[in-house]
Amino acid sequence: MDRGDGPESEPTAGGVTDLDTVTDTDAVTADGETGAEGVAGAEGVTDATAGGVALFVDGPNVLREEFDVDLDDVRRAGEAEGPLVITRLYLDEHATPGLIQAAEARGFEVVITSGDVDVKLAVDAARFAAEGRMDTLAIASRDTDFKPVVETANGYGIRTLAIAPGEFGRSDALRNAANGSVTLDGDTKSGSVSDEDETTAETSSTQ
């Protein structure tokens, strides 16, 4: 995908893309009803007490039409760090049934919240870090508000990974706070990134 740099923008409640934008509609399942602060399905849970990668996805922030993010790509980015012990997609009450079903079909545990998605995700991620329930915390978002969560996990000796939906939607503050970062258009960095690194490490490729 060809994306350019640009200013970050705040997500809106209706900013979640529908099923057609996110991924294929093949093999979609419907495993249960969802409600405020509820969980739809449990496919994303393996063994949350074992070491591995906990992947938390900020749905309204990442699954936006302008980014054209595929949930399979997000999952693969997390799996590249190690076995997934949990894969959670956080959505608000505006999420469509099609999006929820497609996420469940691809192994995500969907958490629907009537409040602020960021707060619920941050609390869950910080709790997992405090309980030592993963070796790596991977957060897919472009929201700088998750920087304290990443720093908290780092303080517990947990490796952190920031997954951005594209260069246009990348938070440099979140990227710099994490031990590693991935941009879903192909830019991957294995260590913390300083402002100077950000300038010199950018490369272009033609595929």
N, C-alpha and C positions, 0 to 999 in steps of 0.2 A: 504494500500500500504506500502511496506517495502522499506524505503529509508534511506540512511546513510548520515552522515555529509560529507561535502566536500567543496572545495573552490568555491566561487562564480565566475561566468564567465560572460562576457559581452554578451548581445544578439546580434544576427546578423540579417540582413535584411531578410534573408530567414529562420529564425528560427521559424516562426509560423507554428504550426502543421496543417495538413490538417483536413478535416471534420471527417475522420475515427478515428483519434486519440482523437479528442475533445469530441465527443458525438455521440449519435445515429443519423441516417439519417431519422428517421420517422418524419412525419408532417413538412417537410421543406417547407417554403414559400419563394417567391421572390417578394418583395414589391416595388422595384425601383432600378434605376441605382445609382451607386456611382461614385464619382469623387474626385479629390484632394481637401482636406479640406472640403469634403461634408459629409452629413449624409444620411445613408441608413435606411429608415424606422423611425418610431417614437414610437415603441411599448414600449420602455424603459421609456417613460415619463409618469408620473402620475400627481401629483401636486407639481411642483418644488418650490412653494412658501410656502408650509406647512412644519411643523417640521417632521422629519423622517430621513432616512438614504439615503445618496447619495453614490452610489457604482460606483467607477471608476476602470476599469480593463485595465492594461497595457498589451495588447494582445501579442506583439512580445516577451515580457519578461516572460510571464506566460504560454502562450499556446505553449509550446515546447514539442517535442516528449519525451524527457527524464522525464518530469513531469507527463504526462498522465492526465492532468487536465480536469475535466468535468465542463462545464459552469454551469450546474445545482447546483453543489457543491459550486461554487463561489457565486452564487445567494443566496443559502440557508445560507451561512456564513454571508452575509449582512443582510438577513431577520431576523436572530437570534438577531440582535441588535434593530430591530424595523421595521416599515413599510417602504418600499423603495419608495422614492420620485423620484429617477432617477437611472437608471442602464445603464451605458455607457461602451461600449467596444471599445477601441482605437486600430486601426490597421493601418499598412502602406500599400503602394500600391501593395505590394507583396501578400496580403491576397487573398486567393482563393474565388471564388463565393460560393462554397459549405460551407466554413466556415462562410461567411457573412450571408448566408441564414439560416444556423443552429442557429447562434446567434440571429438573428431576431425572429426566431420561438420560441426561449426560452425567449423572452421578453427583449432583449438587444437593445438599440439604438446603432448602429454601426457608429463610426466616422472614416472616412478614411482620412489620412493625407499623403501628399507627402513629408513632412519634418520630423522632429524629433517628434515621437509619445510622448516622455517624456515631451517635451516643451508644446505641445498642452494640454495634460492631466493636467500638473501642473498649467498652466494658468487658465484652466476651474475650477479646484478644488479650487484654491486660490480665484477666482472670486465668486464662490458659497459661500465660507466661509465669504468673506467680505460682501456679500449681506445677510448673515444669512439665506440661503435657505435650511438649513438642521440642524438637531440636532447632527447628527453623520456623519463624513466623513470616508468612508471605501475605502482604496486603495489596490487593489490586484496587487502586484508587488514584485520583489526581488531587486529592484534598490534603492540604497542608495540616489540617487539624489532626491528622493521624501521626504527626511527627512525635508528640510526647509518648504515644503508645510504642512506637518503634524504639525510642530511646529507653523506655522502661524495659522492654524485652532485651535490649542490648545489655542493660544493667544486670539482668539475670543470667547473662552469659549465653543468651539465645541468639543464633544467627538470624538476621532479618533481611528480607527481600522486598523491594518496592517494585510493583508491576504497574506500568503505565499503559494506558490504552493507545498511545501514539505520541509522537514528538509534540504535537500541538497540545495534547492533554497531559503533559508531564509536569509534575511538581518538582522543581529542583531542590526545594527544602526537604521534601520527603525522600527524594533520591539520595541526597547527601547524608541524611541521617542513617540510612540503611547500610548494612554491610555490602549488599549487592543490589543491582537493579536490572530490570528488563523492560524494554519498550517493545510493545507487541508488533511494531513494524520492523523489528530485527535488531535494534540497538541493545546490546547486552554488556553490562559491566560487572566484574566480579568483586570489586572492592568499593569502599566509600569513595565518593567523587567530590573533589574540591572544585571551586569555581575555575581554577586554571585548567584542571583536568577536563572540565566540561568544554572548554574552548578548544583544547588541543586534541582531544580524543575523538572528536566527531569525524567520521569518515563516510564517504559515499560509495555505493556499489550499484552495479547494474546487473540485474538478473534476467 
